[in-house]
């Protein structure tokens, strides 16, 4: 099989979908890997490393798509890439289709089979999403604390406090991979941390794991009680494959103190706040109802080298399986791959995506 690794063209996206070591394994297995020049530069992986691993380097972005049977990316295709996809081609990347109807329709029109990292579920876990959730969760506390600084319009609260001064209050909505990592980082800074969660078993795990954090059953009433005292609010809610629920309404933000900060990690799935809209690393924040919103849709891209290594650690074996056996046999060997197929032969093949857009759902036909 010919595997293509194009350079990411999303604004301020520096991750790359494959390391030279991954290329080496595929070439060793008898496959050809086509890599766009400069694809790994943003993550600290020069073209020479890919050449030494046996990749064929090409100058053209379109050339990668034209040659490859399997396209491996990090982020979803952008409009300039829609026409590069073709019927029968495999696309393997983060898609987040529930929040993007135009992309969904473009992928249906292309006829390509589109597999989303974020909907591959193994034993109730999302192994290809978890590393990025871990990075985004940890990063949310770093950026949240940064934008609490007074010269950025924040309240001027230091999350960890100092002797004789109480620490800042952090509330994390959702105790999944992103939420627990946000809580760990906030704890490490010495903040007062509360996690809202609906799964009682998960709350028991959080209570045992995070010794100084508080757990609270997640409902609107409890959130409303917490908001007036919150300095940093983290939205870490995830419904696999579906659009994020709008748990934070505009009028709820009015209960928060001016200069407090909201980091909406769920923005790539539409965001969990009514006031959220996607931002970029170059222009990451805006203010609504006196609350600074940080809504960067590719948060882990800021730490591209770490994120690339963490991502390829988990995607590599799936890429090898698809290359070695093709889609049908790969799905037999690893049934979780079936859940990753979001679009196939012009049809939506993931229930949550179909429901999000009010479009028909079809079972994937292998």
C-alpha positions in Angstrom: 0.0 0.0 0.0 1.1 3.6 -0.6 0.7 5.7 2.6 0.7 9.5 2.3 1.7 12.0 5.0 0.8 15.6 3.9 1.9 18.7 5.7 -0.9 20.1 7.9 -2.3 23.3 6.5 -4.6 24.3 9.4 -3.5 27.6 10.9 -0.8 27.2 13.6 -0.9 23.4 13.3 2.7 22.1 13.6 2.0 18.4 14.4 2.8 15.7 11.9 0.9 12.4 11.5 3.9 10.1 11.3 7.5 10.0 12.7 10.5 8.8 10.7 10.4 5.7 12.9 6.9 4.9 11.8 7.9 5.4 8.2 10.8 2.9 8.7 8.4 0.3 10.1 6.1 0.6 7.1 8.9 0.6 4.5 10.3 -2.5 6.3 6.9 -4.1 5.9 7.0 -3.6 2.1 4.9 -0.4 1.8 5.8 2.9 0.2 5.4 6.1 2.2 5.1 9.4 0.5 5.8 12.5 2.7 5.4 16.1 1.8 8.6 18.2 2.2 8.5 20.1 5.5 5.7 18.0 7.0 7.6 17.3 10.2 9.6 20.5 10.5 7.2 22.2 12.9 7.5 19.2 15.3 11.3 19.1 15.0 11.5 16.3 12.4 13.5 17.4 9.3 13.1 15.9 5.9 16.4 14.1 6.2 15.0 11.9 8.9 12.2 10.8 6.7 14.6 10.2 3.7 16.8 8.0 5.9 13.8 6.0 7.0 13.0 5.3 3.4 10.2 7.8 2.6 9.7 9.3 -0.8 9.6 13.1 -0.4 7.4 15.2 -2.7 7.2 18.9 -3.1 3.4 19.1 -3.8 0.6 18.9 -1.2 -1.7 17.6 -4.0 0.9 15.1 -5.0 0.7 13.3 -1.7 -3.1 12.9 -2.1 -2.7 11.8 -5.8 -0.3 9.0 -5.0 -1.5 7.6 -1.7 -4.0 4.9 -1.1 -4.1 5.8 2.6 -3.8 9.4 3.8 -2.7 9.8 7.4 -3.2 13.3 8.9 -3.6 15.0 12.2 -6.4 17.5 11.6 -9.5 17.3 9.5 -9.3 18.3 5.8 -9.8 22.0 5.0 -11.8 23.3 2.0 -8.6 23.4 -0.1 -8.2 19.7 0.4 -11.7 18.5 -0.2 -11.2 18.1 -4.0 -7.9 16.1 -3.4 -9.8 13.2 -1.8 -11.1 10.5 -4.1 -13.4 7.4 -4.2 -11.7 4.3 -2.7 -9.1 6.3 -0.8 -8.7 5.9 3.0 -8.4 8.9 5.2 -7.2 8.4 8.8 -7.3 11.5 11.0 -9.2 13.5 13.6 -12.5 14.6 12.0 -14.9 15.9 14.7 -17.7 15.8 12.1 -20.6 16.4 14.5 -19.5 20.1 14.7 -18.9 20.6 11.0 -21.7 19.9 8.5 -19.9 21.3 5.5 -16.9 19.0 6.0 -19.3 16.1 6.5 -21.0 16.7 3.2 -17.6 17.3 1.4 -16.3 13.9 2.7 -19.6 12.2 1.5 -19.2 13.8 -1.9 -15.5 12.7 -2.2 -16.5 9.0 -1.9 -13.5 8.3 0.3 -13.6 6.1 3.4 -13.0 8.4 6.4 -11.8 7.0 9.7 -11.8 9.3 12.7 -9.3 8.8 15.5 -11.7 10.1 18.1 -14.5 7.6 17.6 -12.4 4.4 17.8 -13.5 2.9 21.2 -11.7 0.1 23.0 -13.1 -1.2 26.3 -15.1 2.1 26.8 -11.9 4.1 26.2 -10.9 6.3 23.3 -7.2 5.4 23.0 -6.5 7.6 19.9 -8.1 10.6 21.5 -6.7 10.2 25.1 -3.2 11.5 24.5 -4.4 14.7 23.0 -7.0 15.1 25.8 -4.2 14.6 28.3 -2.2 17.4 26.7 -5.2 19.7 26.4 -6.2 19.1 30.0 -2.7 19.9 31.3 -2.4 22.8 29.0 -5.8 24.3 30.0 -4.4 25.1 33.5 -1.3 26.7 32.0 -3.2 29.0 29.7 -6.0 29.6 32.1 -3.6 30.8 34.8 -1.7 32.9 32.2 -4.9 34.8 31.2 -5.9 35.4 34.8 -3.1 37.9 34.8 -4.3 41.5 35.2 -2.5 42.8 32.2 -4.5 40.3 30.0 -7.8 41.6 31.5 -7.9 38.8 34.1 -8.9 39.2 37.7 -5.2 39.2 38.8 -5.6 35.9 40.8 -2.6 33.6 41.2 -4.1 30.1 41.1 -1.7 28.7 43.8 -2.0 31.7 46.1 0.9 32.4 48.6 1.2 32.0 52.3 -1.5 34.0 54.0 -3.6 34.2 50.7 -6.2 31.7 49.7 -5.5 29.9 46.3 -7.7 30.4 43.2 -10.7 28.2 42.6 -10.7 25.9 39.6 -13.9 24.0 38.5 -13.5 21.3 35.9 -16.7 20.0 34.2 -16.1 16.4 33.2 -13.8 13.9 34.8 -12.5 12.1 31.7 -9.0 12.1 30.3 -8.9 15.9 29.8 -10.7 16.7 33.1 -8.4 14.5 35.3 -5.3 16.0 33.7 -6.6 19.5 34.2 -7.3 18.7 37.8 -3.9 17.2 38.4 -2.1 20.3 37.0 -4.3 22.6 39.0 -3.6 20.6 42.2 0.1 20.7 41.4 -0.1 24.5 41.4 -1.9 24.5 44.7 -5.3 25.6 43.5 -8.6 24.7 45.1 -10.1 22.2 42.6 -13.6 20.8 42.2 -14.5 18.3 39.4 -18.1 17.9 38.3 -18.9 14.4 37.0 -22.1 12.3 36.4 -20.5 8.8 36.5 -20.4 7.6 40.2 -17.7 5.0 39.6 -15.6 7.7 37.9 -16.1 10.0 40.8 -14.9 7.3 43.2 -11.8 6.8 41.0 -11.2 10.6 41.0 -11.7 10.8 44.7 -9.1 8.1 45.3 -6.6 9.4 42.7 -6.8 13.2 43.3 -6.4 13.4 47.1 -7.0 17.1 47.6 -9.6 17.7 44.8 -13.3 17.7 45.5 -15.8 15.8 43.5 -19.4 16.9 42.9 -22.2 15.4 41.0 -22.6 17.3 37.8 -25.9 19.1 37.4 -27.0 22.7 36.6 -27.9 23.6 40.2 -24.4 22.6 41.5 -22.7 24.4 38.8 -24.7 27.6 39.4 -23.7 27.4 43.1 -20.0 27.2 42.2 -19.8 29.9 39.5 -19.8 33.1 41.6 -16.6 32.0 43.3 -14.8 30.4 40.3 -11.6 31.9 38.9 -10.9 29.3 36.2 -13.6 27.2 34.6 -12.6 24.2 32.5 -15.1 22.7 30.0 -13.9 19.1 29.5 -17.1 17.4 28.4 -17.1 14.7 25.8 -19.8 12.6 24.1 -17.9 10.3 21.7 -18.5 11.4 18.1 -21.4 13.7 19.0 -21.6 17.5 19.3 -20.7 18.7 22.8 -23.7 19.5 25.0 -24.1 23.2 25.8 -23.9 23.0 29.6 -22.9 26.6 30.1 -25.4 29.2 29.0 -24.8 32.9 28.6 -26.8 33.8 31.7 -24.8 31.4 33.7 -21.6 33.3 32.8 -23.1 36.5 34.3 -22.8 34.8 37.7 -19.0 34.6 37.3 -16.7 37.4 38.5 -15.4 39.8 35.9 -11.9 38.7 34.8 -12.5 35.0 35.4 -11.4 32.6 32.7 -13.2 29.8 30.7 -11.1 27.3 28.8 -13.4 25.3 26.5 -11.5 22.1 25.7 -14.6 20.8 23.9 -14.5 23.5 21.2 -13.4 21.0 18.5 -16.8 19.3 19.1 -18.7 22.6 19.0 -17.9 23.7 22.6 -19.8 23.2 25.8 -20.5 26.9 26.4 -23.2 28.8 24.5 -20.8 31.7 24.1 -17.8 29.7 22.7 -16.4 30.0 19.2 -13.2 28.6 17.8 -10.0 30.7 18.1 -6.4 30.3 17.1 -3.1 30.2 18.9 -2.2 33.6 17.5 -5.5 35.1 18.7 -6.6 32.7 21.4 -9.1 34.7 23.6 -12.1 36.9 23.5 -14.4 38.3 26.3 -18.1 37.6 26.7 -20.1 38.7 29.7 -16.9 39.8 31.4 -15.3 36.3 31.2 -12.2 35.6 29.1 -12.8 32.7 26.8 -9.9 30.5 25.5 -11.3 28.4 22.7 -8.4 27.2 20.6 -9.6 24.2 18.5 -6.2 22.5 18.2 -4.7 23.1 21.7 -2.1 20.3 21.6 -0.6 21.9 18.4 1.1 24.4 20.7 3.3 21.7 22.0 3.8 20.0 18.6 6.8 17.8 19.4 5.3 16.3 22.6 1.9 16.0 20.9 3.3 14.3 17.8 5.1 11.7 19.8 2.1 11.0 22.0 -0.2 10.8 19.0 2.0 8.5 16.9 2.5 6.2 19.8 -1.1 5.2 19.6 -1.9 5.6 15.9 1.1 3.7 14.5 -0.2 0.2 15.1 -3.6 1.1 13.5 -1.8 2.5 10.4 0.3 -0.6 10.1 -2.8 -2.8 10.4 -4.6 -0.9 7.7 -1.5 -1.0 5.4 -0.8 -4.7 6.0 -4.3 -6.1 5.8 -6.6 -3.5 4.1 -9.7 -2.1 5.8 -12.0 -5.1 5.8 -9.5 -7.5 7.3 -8.2 -4.8 9.7 -11.7 -4.4 11.0 -11.9 -8.2 11.6 -8.7 -8.2 13.5 -9.6 -5.0 15.5 -13.4 -4.5 15.5 -12.9 -1.1 17.2 -11.9 0.2 13.8 -15.5 -0.1 12.6 -16.5 2.5 15.1 -13.9 4.9 13.6 -15.5 4.8 10.1 -17.5 8.0 10.0 -18.1 8.3 6.2 -17.9 5.6 3.6 -18.9 5.5 -0.1 -20.9 8.8 0.2 -22.8 7.7 3.3 -22.6 8.6 7.0 -21.6 5.5 8.9 -21.5 6.8 12.5 -24.8 7.2 14.3 -23.9 10.3 16.4 -22.6 12.2 13.3 -25.8 11.4 11.4 -28.0 12.5 14.3 -26.0 15.7 14.8 -26.8 16.8 11.2 -30.2 15.2 10.7 -28.9 13.0 7.9 -29.4 9.3 7.2 -27.2 6.7 8.9 -25.9 3.6 7.2 -23.9 0.7 8.5 -20.4 0.6 6.9 -20.3 -2.0 4.1 -16.9 -3.7 4.0 
